[in-house]
């Protein structure tokens, strides 16, 4: 981005913010091919997408996706496929942990499976507006441990329910919606206003794939020294080579300075209560709750398989709408330039930065 043109682009950014809501009042569906404007809630996408607990209390209103969407192409059903993960007798998910040197890596790890085309740090579309106190509640830890010099391990158990994706690239000759085809004419190289108006009315990205279900996660907080020792040991030996005693020991209160609460991605109070009751571990006089108790425990995983419903978005791939300009390279290049500059401006102006 040319910083000499910063004021010009900032004016354009303000123009987007002022006109965004009135220009994008449409349906709201998590459907393949549907377009969204990521600037409507950039940095706060968790408000309209169920990806991480948003409120402190569990919401009885069941929803997955509230972001305004728009149809761009006609007749996409034959190009897409979806499947449900419900075969009996197995756990439809995975158990994994991620080592995070600092707070930013922790945010990145949580949103590892969320991608936004042309955005270098896609997790910031969800976390850029977070303040420490708010972020700590979402992650189930005390604010102090987000502000200090700490490292983290994110442990997560994910239960997949539904997967949707395109079978391949959208064909060049796929029929556009009539109003979209008309609005393409408003894109002219050098005309920022025309490009922004197109984004307001049609969007910036479309849904290329998604996975829904739910998850349980827990954040373990460490001093940098203890974190380095544990990470190096597991990296060298591998998680499966550790004895059960060693595994529990590394994630116990005498190694971690703080054990976060076990949270569900959907803030499901029922499954969180189940976790507090079933995942207690006792070592002599010390009793604590740890997600590690699920590791290799088929009985608990089977019970959890039924408890974790289709309540949250676990993976989302948003592709740039530049795909609709493939037959007009000049317009596509200009759309990319305006989109890239807008995303850079939103990124640097977020509270987190």
GIGI-V289041 format. One record per residue. N is the residue number from 1. RES is the residue in one letter. SS is DSSP state (H for helix, E for strand, L for the rest). OMEGA is omega in degrees with one decimal (999 if undefined). BURIAL is 1 if it has 9 or more other ideal C-beta (glycine too) atoms within 8 Angstrom, else 0. Layout:
n=N res=RES ss=SS omega=OMEGA burial=BURIAL
n=N res=RES ss=SS omega=OMEGA burial=BURIAL
This chain:
n=1 res=X ss=L omega=176.8 burial=1
n=2 res=X ss=L omega=-176.3 burial=0
n=3 res=X ss=H omega=176.8 burial=0
n=4 res=X ss=H omega=177.9 burial=0
n=5 res=X ss=H omega=-174.2 burial=0
n=6 res=X ss=H omega=-178.3 burial=1
n=7 res=X ss=H omega=179.5 burial=0
n=8 res=X ss=H omega=-178.9 burial=0
n=9 res=X ss=H omega=178.5 burial=1
n=10 res=X ss=H omega=176.1 burial=1
n=11 res=X ss=H omega=178.2 burial=0
n=12 res=X ss=H omega=179.0 burial=1
n=13 res=X ss=H omega=178.4 burial=1
n=14 res=X ss=H omega=178.5 burial=0
n=15 res=X ss=H omega=177.6 burial=1
n=16 res=X ss=H omega=-176.7 burial=1
n=17 res=X ss=H omega=-176.9 burial=0
n=18 res=X ss=H omega=-173.2 burial=0
n=19 res=X ss=H omega=-170.1 burial=1
n=20 res=X ss=H omega=-173.0 burial=1
n=21 res=X ss=H omega=-178.2 burial=0
n=22 res=X ss=H omega=-176.2 burial=0
n=23 res=X ss=H omega=-173.1 burial=1
n=24 res=X ss=L omega=178.8 burial=1
n=25 res=X ss=L omega=-175.0 burial=0
n=26 res=X ss=L omega=177.7 burial=0
n=27 res=X ss=L omega=179.0 burial=0
n=28 res=X ss=L omega=-176.6 burial=1
n=29 res=X ss=L omega=171.6 burial=0
n=30 res=X ss=L omega=-176.8 burial=1
n=31 res=X ss=L omega=178.3 burial=0
n=32 res=X ss=L omega=177.9 burial=1
n=33 res=X ss=L omega=178.3 burial=1
n=34 res=X ss=L omega=-177.8 burial=1
n=35 res=X ss=E omega=174.0 burial=1
n=36 res=X ss=E omega=173.9 burial=1
n=37 res=X ss=L omega=-173.7 burial=1
n=38 res=X ss=H omega=-179.1 burial=1
n=39 res=X ss=H omega=178.4 burial=1
n=40 res=X ss=H omega=-178.4 burial=1
n=41 res=X ss=L omega=-179.6 burial=1
n=42 res=X ss=L omega=-177.2 burial=1
n=43 res=X ss=L omega=-176.7 burial=1
n=44 res=X ss=L omega=-174.7 burial=1
n=45 res=X ss=H omega=177.1 burial=1
n=46 res=X ss=H omega=176.6 burial=1
n=47 res=X ss=H omega=-173.9 burial=0
n=48 res=X ss=L omega=175.9 burial=1
n=49 res=X ss=E omega=-178.2 burial=1
n=50 res=X ss=L omega=-177.0 burial=1
n=51 res=X ss=L omega=-177.8 burial=1
n=52 res=X ss=L omega=-179.1 burial=0
n=53 res=X ss=L omega=-179.2 burial=1
n=54 res=X ss=L omega=177.0 burial=0
n=55 res=X ss=L omega=179.2 burial=0
n=56 res=X ss=L omega=-177.6 burial=0
n=57 res=X ss=L omega=-179.9 burial=0
n=58 res=X ss=L omega=179.5 burial=0
n=59 res=X ss=L omega=178.2 burial=0
n=60 res=X ss=L omega=178.7 burial=0
n=61 res=X ss=L omega=-177.7 burial=0
n=62 res=X ss=L omega=175.8 burial=0
n=63 res=X ss=L omega=178.0 burial=0
n=64 res=X ss=L omega=-166.8 burial=1
n=65 res=X ss=E omega=-179.1 burial=1
n=66 res=X ss=L omega=-177.0 burial=0
n=67 res=X ss=L omega=177.3 burial=1
n=68 res=X ss=L omega=-179.3 burial=1
n=69 res=X ss=L omega=178.5 burial=1
n=70 res=X ss=E omega=174.9 burial=1
n=71 res=X ss=L omega=-179.8 burial=1
n=72 res=X ss=L omega=-179.6 burial=1
n=73 res=X ss=E omega=172.7 burial=1
n=74 res=X ss=L omega=169.3 burial=0
n=75 res=X ss=L omega=179.4 burial=0
n=76 res=X ss=L omega=-174.0 burial=1
n=77 res=X ss=H omega=-177.2 burial=0
n=78 res=X ss=H omega=-177.8 burial=0
n=79 res=X ss=H omega=-174.2 burial=1
n=80 res=X ss=E omega=176.6 burial=1
n=81 res=X ss=E omega=177.4 burial=0
n=82 res=X ss=E omega=178.1 burial=1
n=83 res=X ss=E omega=176.9 burial=0
n=84 res=X ss=E omega=-178.7 burial=0
n=85 res=X ss=L omega=-175.4 burial=1
n=86 res=X ss=L omega=179.9 burial=0
n=87 res=X ss=L omega=-175.9 burial=0
n=88 res=X ss=L omega=170.5 burial=0
n=89 res=X ss=L omega=180.0 burial=0
n=90 res=X ss=L omega=175.2 burial=0
n=91 res=X ss=L omega=-175.1 burial=1
n=92 res=X ss=L omega=-178.8 burial=1
n=93 res=X ss=E omega=178.6 burial=1
n=94 res=X ss=E omega=178.8 burial=0
n=95 res=X ss=E omega=-179.8 burial=1
n=96 res=X ss=E omega=176.4 burial=0
n=97 res=X ss=E omega=178.8 burial=0
n=98 res=X ss=E omega=179.7 burial=1
n=99 res=X ss=E omega=-172.4 burial=1
n=100 res=X ss=E omega=-177.1 burial=1
n=101 res=X ss=L omega=-174.7 burial=0
n=102 res=X ss=L omega=-176.1 burial=1
n=103 res=X ss=H omega=-178.8 burial=1
n=104 res=X ss=H omega=178.2 burial=0
n=105 res=X ss=H omega=176.7 burial=1
n=106 res=X ss=H omega=176.9 burial=1
n=107 res=X ss=H omega=-179.7 burial=1
n=108 res=X ss=H omega=-178.7 burial=1
n=109 res=X ss=H omega=-178.6 burial=1
n=110 res=X ss=H omega=-176.9 burial=1
n=111 res=X ss=L omega=-178.0 burial=1
n=112 res=X ss=L omega=-174.4 burial=0
n=113 res=X ss=L omega=176.8 burial=0
n=114 res=X ss=E omega=-178.3 burial=1
n=115 res=X ss=E omega=177.1 burial=0
n=116 res=X ss=E omega=-176.3 burial=1
n=117 res=X ss=L omega=176.4 burial=0
n=118 res=X ss=L omega=176.7 burial=0
n=119 res=X ss=L omega=-174.8 burial=1
n=120 res=X ss=L omega=-178.2 burial=0
n=121 res=X ss=L omega=-173.2 burial=0
n=122 res=X ss=L omega=179.8 burial=1
n=123 res=X ss=L omega=-178.9 burial=1
n=124 res=X ss=H omega=173.0 burial=1
n=125 res=X ss=H omega=178.1 burial=1
n=126 res=X ss=H omega=-170.3 burial=1
n=127 res=X ss=H omega=-174.5 burial=1
n=128 res=X ss=L omega=-179.5 burial=1
n=129 res=X ss=L omega=-178.2 burial=1
n=130 res=X ss=L omega=166.3 burial=1
n=131 res=X ss=L omega=-170.8 burial=0
n=132 res=X ss=H omega=-176.8 burial=1
n=133 res=X ss=H omega=179.4 burial=0
n=134 res=X ss=H omega=-179.6 burial=0
n=135 res=X ss=H omega=-179.0 burial=1
n=136 res=X ss=H omega=178.5 burial=1
n=137 res=X ss=H omega=179.5 burial=1
n=138 res=X ss=H omega=-175.7 burial=1
n=139 res=X ss=H omega=176.2 burial=1
n=140 res=X ss=L omega=179.8 burial=1
n=141 res=X ss=L omega=177.9 burial=1
n=142 res=X ss=L omega=-176.8 burial=0
n=143 res=X ss=L omega=-179.0 burial=1
n=144 res=X ss=H omega=-173.9 burial=0
n=145 res=X ss=H omega=170.5 burial=1
n=146 res=X ss=H omega=-175.3 burial=1
n=147 res=X ss=H omega=-177.1 burial=0
n=148 res=X ss=L omega=179.9 burial=0
n=149 res=X ss=L omega=-176.7 burial=0
n=150 res=X ss=E omega=171.6 burial=1
n=151 res=X ss=E omega=-169.4 burial=1
n=152 res=X ss=E omega=166.3 burial=1
n=153 res=X ss=E omega=177.0 burial=1
n=154 res=X ss=E omega=177.4 burial=1
n=155 res=X ss=E omega=-173.8 burial=1
n=156 res=X ss=E omega=172.6 burial=1
n=157 res=X ss=E omega=-173.5 burial=1
n=158 res=X ss=E omega=176.5 burial=1
n=159 res=X ss=E omega=-179.5 burial=1
n=160 res=X ss=E omega=177.3 burial=1
n=161 res=X ss=E omega=-176.3 burial=1
n=162 res=X ss=E omega=178.4 burial=1
n=163 res=X ss=E omega=176.9 burial=1
n=164 res=X ss=E omega=179.4 burial=1
n=165 res=X ss=E omega=174.1 burial=1
n=166 res=X ss=E omega=179.5 burial=1
n=167 res=X ss=L omega=-179.9 burial=0
n=168 res=X ss=L omega=177.9 burial=0
n=169 res=X ss=L omega=174.7 burial=0
n=170 res=X ss=L omega=-177.1 burial=1
n=171 res=X ss=L omega=178.7 burial=0
n=172 res=X ss=L omega=-175.6 burial=0
n=173 res=X ss=L omega=178.7 burial=0
n=174 res=X ss=L omega=-174.5 burial=1
n=175 res=X ss=L omega=177.2 burial=0
n=176 res=X ss=E omega=171.0 burial=1
n=177 res=X ss=L omega=-173.5 burial=1
n=178 res=X ss=H omega=-176.6 burial=0
n=179 res=X ss=H omega=177.1 burial=0
n=180 res=X ss=H omega=179.1 burial=1
n=181 res=X ss=H omega=179.0 burial=0
n=182 res=X ss=H omega=-176.2 burial=0
n=183 res=X ss=H omega=175.8 burial=1
n=184 res=X ss=H omega=-179.9 burial=1
n=185 res=X ss=L omega=179.9 burial=0
n=186 res=X ss=L omega=178.7 burial=0
n=187 res=X ss=L omega=177.2 burial=1
n=188 res=X ss=L omega=-179.7 burial=0
n=189 res=X ss=L omega=179.8 burial=0
n=190 res=X ss=L omega=-178.5 burial=0
n=191 res=X ss=L omega=-178.6 burial=1
n=192 res=X ss=H omega=-177.6 burial=1
n=193 res=X ss=H omega=180.0 burial=0
n=194 res=X ss=H omega=179.4 burial=1
n=195 res=X ss=H omega=-179.6 burial=1
n=196 res=X ss=H omega=177.9 burial=1
n=197 res=X ss=H omega=176.7 burial=1
n=198 res=X ss=H omega=179.3 burial=1
n=199 res=X ss=H omega=178.3 burial=1
n=200 res=X ss=H omega=-173.5 burial=1
n=201 res=X ss=H omega=-174.8 burial=1
n=202 res=X ss=H omega=179.1 burial=1
n=203 res=X ss=L omega=179.0 burial=1
n=204 res=X ss=L omega=-175.8 burial=1
n=205 res=X ss=E omega=174.1 burial=1
n=206 res=X ss=E omega=-177.9 burial=1
n=207 res=X ss=E omega=-177.8 burial=1
n=208 res=X ss=E omega=175.9 burial=1
n=209 res=X ss=E omega=177.7 burial=1
n=210 res=X ss=E omega=170.8 burial=1
n=211 res=X ss=E omega=178.8 burial=1
n=212 res=X ss=E omega=-178.1 burial=1
n=213 res=X ss=E omega=175.4 burial=1
n=214 res=X ss=E omega=-179.8 burial=1
n=215 res=X ss=E omega=167.0 burial=1
n=216 res=X ss=E omega=178.8 burial=1
n=217 res=X ss=E omega=178.9 burial=1
n=218 res=X ss=E omega=179.3 burial=1
n=219 res=X ss=E omega=175.6 burial=1
n=220 res=X ss=E omega=-175.4 burial=1
n=221 res=X ss=E omega=-176.5 burial=1
n=222 res=X ss=E omega=164.1 burial=1
n=223 res=X ss=E omega=-177.9 burial=0
n=224 res=X ss=H omega=-178.2 burial=1
n=225 res=X ss=H omega=-179.8 burial=0
n=226 res=X ss=H omega=179.2 burial=1
n=227 res=X ss=H omega=-178.4 burial=1
n=228 res=X ss=H omega=-179.2 burial=1
n=229 res=X ss=H omega=-178.1 burial=0
n=230 res=X ss=H omega=180.0 burial=1
n=231 res=X ss=H omega=-178.9 burial=1
n=232 res=X ss=H omega=-179.6 burial=0
n=233 res=X ss=H omega=-178.0 burial=1
n=234 res=X ss=H omega=178.9 burial=1
n=235 res=X ss=H omega=-178.4 burial=0
n=236 res=X ss=H omega=-174.0 burial=0
n=237 res=X ss=H omega=-174.2 burial=0
n=238 res=X ss=L omega=-176.2 burial=0
n=239 res=X ss=H omega=-175.4 burial=0
n=240 res=X ss=H omega=180.0 burial=0
n=241 res=X ss=H omega=-179.1 burial=0
n=242 res=X ss=L omega=172.9 burial=1
n=243 res=X ss=L omega=178.8 burial=0
n=244 res=X ss=H omega=179.7 burial=0
n=245 res=X ss=H omega=179.7 burial=0
n=246 res=X ss=H omega=-178.7 burial=0
n=247 res=X ss=H omega=178.6 burial=1
n=248 res=X ss=H omega=-177.4 burial=1
n=249 res=X ss=H omega=-178.6 burial=0
n=250 res=X ss=H omega=-175.6 burial=1
n=251 res=X ss=L omega=-179.9 burial=1
n=252 res=X ss=L omega=-178.5 burial=1
n=253 res=X ss=L omega=179.9 burial=0
n=254 res=X ss=L omega=171.5 burial=0
n=255 res=X ss=L omega=177.3 burial=1
n=256 res=X ss=L omega=178.5 burial=1
n=257 res=X ss=L omega=-179.7 burial=0
n=258 res=X ss=E omega=173.3 burial=1
n=259 res=X ss=E omega=-178.7 burial=1
n=260 res=X ss=L omega=174.3 burial=1
n=261 res=X ss=L omega=172.2 burial=0
n=262 res=X ss=L omega=-177.9 burial=1
n=263 res=X ss=E omega=172.6 burial=1
n=264 res=X ss=E omega=-177.5 burial=1
n=265 res=X ss=L omega=-178.2 burial=1
n=266 res=X ss=L omega=-175.8 burial=1
n=267 res=X ss=L omega=-179.3 burial=1
n=268 res=X ss=L omega=-175.6 burial=1
n=269 res=X ss=H omega=-178.4 burial=0
n=270 res=X ss=H omega=-178.0 burial=0
n=271 res=X ss=H omega=176.5 burial=1
n=272 res=X ss=H omega=175.3 burial=1
n=273 res=X ss=H omega=177.2 burial=0
n=274 res=X ss=H omega=-179.0 burial=1
n=275 res=X ss=H omega=179.9 burial=1
n=276 res=X ss=H omega=-177.9 burial=1
n=277 res=X ss=H omega=-172.2 burial=0
n=278 res=X ss=H omega=-173.7 burial=1
n=279 res=X ss=L omega=175.1 burial=1
n=280 res=X ss=E omega=177.4 burial=1
n=281 res=X ss=E omega=-176.4 burial=1
n=282 res=X ss=E omega=177.6 burial=0
n=283 res=X ss=E omega=-172.3 burial=0
n=284 res=X ss=L omega=-176.8 burial=0
n=285 res=X ss=L omega=-177.4 burial=0
n=286 res=X ss=E omega=178.5 burial=1
n=287 res=X ss=E omega=179.7 burial=0
n=288 res=X ss=E omega=-178.8 burial=1
n=289 res=X ss=E omega=-178.1 burial=1
n=290 res=X ss=L omega=178.0 burial=1
n=291 res=X ss=H omega=179.1 burial=1
n=292 res=X ss=H omega=-179.4 burial=1
n=293 res=X ss=H omega=178.3 burial=1
n=294 res=X ss=H omega=-174.5 burial=1
n=295 res=X ss=L omega=178.8 burial=0
n=296 res=X ss=L omega=-179.0 burial=0
n=297 res=X ss=L omega=-176.1 burial=0
n=298 res=X ss=H omega=-178.7 burial=0
n=299 res=X ss=H omega=-180.0 burial=0
n=300 res=X ss=H omega=179.7 burial=1
n=301 res=X ss=H omega=178.0 burial=1
n=302 res=X ss=H omega=177.4 burial=1
n=303 res=X ss=H omega=-179.2 burial=1
n=304 res=X ss=H omega=179.4 burial=1
n=305 res=X ss=H omega=179.4 burial=1
n=306 res=X ss=H omega=-176.2 burial=0
n=307 res=X ss=H omega=-178.0 burial=1
n=308 res=X ss=L omega=-176.2 burial=1
n=309 res=X ss=L omega=-179.1 burial=1
n=310 res=X ss=L omega=-167.8 burial=0
n=311 res=X ss=L omega=-176.0 burial=1
n=312 res=X ss=E omega=175.0 burial=1
n=313 res=X ss=E omega=-176.6 burial=1
n=314 res=X ss=E omega=179.9 burial=1
n=315 res=X ss=E omega=179.8 burial=1
n=316 res=X ss=E omega=176.9 burial=1
n=317 res=X ss=E omega=179.4 burial=1
n=318 res=X ss=E omega=179.0 burial=1
n=319 res=X ss=E omega=-180.0 burial=1
n=320 res=X ss=E omega=176.7 burial=1
n=321 res=X ss=H omega=176.7 burial=1
n=322 res=X ss=H omega=179.0 burial=1
n=323 res=X ss=H omega=-176.7 burial=1
n=324 res=X ss=H omega=178.5 burial=1
n=325 res=X ss=H omega=-174.3 burial=1
n=326 res=X ss=L omega=178.8 burial=0
n=327 res=X ss=L omega=-179.3 burial=0
n=328 res=X ss=L omega=-173.4 burial=0
n=329 res=X ss=H omega=-178.6 burial=0
n=330 res=X ss=H omega=178.2 burial=0
n=331 res=X ss=H omega=178.8 burial=1
n=332 res=X ss=H omega=179.3 burial=1
n=333 res=X ss=H omega=179.9 burial=1
n=334 res=X ss=H omega=176.4 burial=1
n=335 res=X ss=H omega=179.3 burial=1
n=336 res=X ss=H omega=-178.0 burial=1
n=337 res=X ss=H omega=180.0 burial=0
n=338 res=X ss=H omega=179.9 burial=1
n=339 res=X ss=H omega=-178.9 burial=1
n=340 res=X ss=H omega=-179.6 burial=1
n=341 res=X ss=H omega=178.2 burial=1
n=342 res=X ss=H omega=-179.0 burial=1
n=343 res=X ss=H omega=178.1 burial=1
n=344 res=X ss=H omega=-179.9 burial=1
n=345 res=X ss=H omega=177.5 burial=1
n=346 res=X ss=H omega=-177.3 burial=1
n=347 res=X ss=H omega=-175.0 burial=1
n=348 res=X ss=H omega=-178.3 burial=0
n=349 res=X ss=L omega=177.3 burial=0
n=350 res=X ss=L omega=179.6 burial=1
n=351 res=X ss=L omega=-177.6 burial=0
n=352 res=X ss=L omega=-176.5 burial=1
n=353 res=X ss=L omega=999 burial=0
